[in-house]
Amino acid sequence: MLKVIQSPAKYLQGPDAAMLFGEYAKNLADSFFVIADDFVMKLAGDKVLNGLHSHNISCHAERFNGECSHAEINRLIAILKGRCEQVPDMRSCLSSGAMEQGSS
């Protein structure tokens, strides 16, 4: 079975990197759905969101509830569908692994 991981071609790290996120993100899309747990959101959330807004990029931040489960994925998809015109159903892209073996 083919397994694919796709990610942006850039990795941003360093002092004030979170505030500079918008500079690099503006070439990827006009809006973002930001998912992070409480720890990451407290650590860098405001900086990332402000960095996006400073480049006129709209975004919505949503809390990740800590477990990658079908229930959590479905919850986030429902929120995303309420905010976007087109949302692909990524559940069809899941390979055999933790998601298929985990609970929902």
N, C-alpha and C positions, 0 to 999 in steps of 0.2 A: 504494500500500500504506500502510495506517495504521501509524504509528510512535508509540508512547506511552512516556513516561517517568513513573514515579510515584515520589514520594519523600515522606518525612514533611513536614508543613507547617511544621516549625520547623528553624531552622539555629542551632546553638549554638556560640558562639565567645567567647573571652575567658579571662582568668586563671581557672585551676581549672575550666574548662569540662568537661574529661574526668571530673573527680570528680563533677560535677553531672549527668552523663548519666542516671543512674538516676532522678532526680527527674522528668525529662521523659519518659523511656522507660516509666515505670510505667503510663502511660495508653495505651500502644500494645499491650503484651503482657505475659504473665507470665514468658516466657522468651525468650532471644535466642541466635542462632548468630552469633558475632562472627568475621568474616573480615578478616584484615589481613596485610600482608607483614611481614617481620622489622623493618624500619625503623619502621613505625608502631606495631607491637606493643611495641618497646623504648621508643619515645617516649611512648606514652600507654596501652598495654595494661593495665597494672596499675591505673591510675587509673580507666579505664572499667569494668573488671571489678569493682573494689572499689565503684565508684559504683552498679553494678547490684546487687551483693550487699547493699549497705547499705539498699536498698529492697526486700529479699526477692525479688529477681528472679533466677531461675536463668539460667545462661548457660554456653555452651561456646565457647571460642576455638580457632580453627583457623588455621594458617598458610596464606596464599595463596602459591602457588609462583611467582608472577611473570609468568605468561603466561595470558591468557584464552583457553583452548582447550577443545575438547570433552573432552579427557582430564581437564583440571583441573576443569571443571564436573562431570563424572561422578564424580570422586574426592570432591568436596565433597558432592554429592548422596548418595553412599553413606554418608558419615559422618553426614550429617544424618538420613537415614532410620534409621540405627541408634540415634538419640537422640530421635526424635519419632514420635508416632503417625500424623501426617498430614503429608506433604510433597508439595506440588504439583509436577508435572513441568514445570519452567520452560523446558525445552528447546523445548517447543512454542510458547513465546511469543517466541522469537528472530526478529527481522526480518532481512531481507537486509542484511548488513553484515560486519563483521570476523569474526564467529563462523562464518558460512557460507563465507567466503572463506579463513579461516585453516585451519591444520592441526590435527589432533586428537591 
